[in-house]
Amino acid sequence: MLQGKNYCITRKNLKAHELLGLEATVAESTDKSRVGMQGKIVNETKNTLVLETAHGERSLPKREVKLEIALGDEKASLDCSEIMQRPEDRVKYHAR
């Protein structure tokens, strides 16, 4: 769980939350060179996530990656193909 003054991100509500600023590691990808890539999520579109890594920004197609997201002391898995909506529309689909 990652908790701030006005929010609480858990494994259960991760898909409906803002992902920008979260630390992530590529756990699985159709492109094996991406596996293990880690950094901070700095941008998101309908089809991509951008990680700021030690080697610069890297764009990741959501359709092709599964991420491990750091939520405080916990880790949460996120199949990015399940969040292929505009970030502002995700709440409509995943807030249930």
Residue pairs with C-beta under 8 A, 6 or more apart in sequence:
1 8
1 9
1 10
1 71
1 72
1 74
2 8
2 9
2 22
2 70
2 71
2 72
3 9
3 72
7 17
9 17
9 22
9 71
10 71
10 76
11 71
11 74
11 76
13 94
13 95
14 69
14 71
14 76
14 78
15 78
15 82
15 83
15 90
15 93
15 94
16 90
16 91
16 93
16 94
16 95
18 87
19 41
19 44
19 49
19 69
19 87
20 41
20 42
20 43
20 44
21 40
21 41
21 42
22 40
22 41
22 69
22 70
22 71
23 38
23 39
23 40
23 41
23 69
23 70
24 38
24 39
24 40
24 41
24 49
24 51
24 67
24 68
24 69
24 70
24 78
25 36
25 37
25 38
25 67
25 68
26 34
26 35
26 36
26 37
26 38
26 51
26 60
26 65
26 66
26 67
26 68
27 35
27 66
27 67
27 68
27 77
28 35
28 65
28 66
29 35
29 60
29 64
29 65
29 66
30 64
30 65
31 64
34 58
34 60
34 64
34 65
37 51
37 53
37 58
37 60
38 51
38 53
39 51
39 52
39 53
39 54
39 58
40 51
40 52
41 49
41 50
41 51
41 52
42 50
42 51
42 52
42 57
43 49
43 50
43 57
44 50
44 87
45 86
45 87
46 84
46 85
46 86
47 61
47 62
47 63
47 84
48 59
48 60
48 61
48 62
49 59
49 60
49 62
49 65
49 67
49 80
50 57
50 58
50 59
50 60
51 57
51 58
51 60
60 80
62 80
62 81
62 83
62 84
63 80
63 81
63 84
64 80
64 81
65 80
66 77
66 78
66 79
66 80
67 77
67 78
67 80
68 75
68 76
68 77
68 78
69 75
69 76
69 77
69 78
83 90
83 94
85 92
85 93
